[in-house]
């Protein structure tokens, strides 16, 4: 996993508190349960892609924050992640398929 659960948990909780939001308010904003927000903030579960997108958007988290501990290509990973935030599921699937093909193809 590119983003560690514990790191994500800390970022989400810190940002939520900085914004003065309760777990209940955040849960309402992204249409999830309070229990789910608590699990994410404790690092007990990792949100699905769409939920991660909603959390990032709601809390104003820049993808750079999520990848700062990854010293190899963090800027590229961050840019790629930010680009996918604006793609529909079909485009994301095509991008992943293309990346897999590139990975298998020698230069």
Rosetta blueprint (number, residue, H / E / L):
1 X L
2 X L
3 X L
4 X L
5 X H
6 X H
7 X H
8 X H
9 X H
10 X H
11 X H
12 X H
13 X H
14 X H
15 X H
16 X H
17 X H
18 X H
19 X L
20 X L
21 X L
22 X L
23 X H
24 X H
25 X H
26 X H
27 X H
28 X H
29 X H
30 X H
31 X L
32 X L
33 X L
34 X H
35 X H
36 X H
37 X H
38 X H
39 X H
40 X H
41 X H
42 X L
43 X L
44 X L
45 X L
46 X L
47 X L
48 X L
49 X H
50 X H
51 X H
52 X H
53 X H
54 X H
55 X H
56 X H
57 X H
58 X H
59 X H
60 X L
61 X L
62 X L
63 X H
64 X H
65 X H
66 X H
67 X H
68 X L
69 X L
70 X L
71 X L
72 X L
73 X L
74 X H
75 X H
76 X H
77 X H
78 X H
79 X H
80 X H
81 X H
82 X H
83 X H
84 X H
85 X L
86 X L
87 X L
88 X L
89 X H
90 X H
91 X H
92 X H
93 X H
94 X H
95 X H
96 X H
97 X H
98 X H
99 X H
100 X H
101 X H
102 X H
103 X H
104 X H
105 X L
106 X L
107 X L
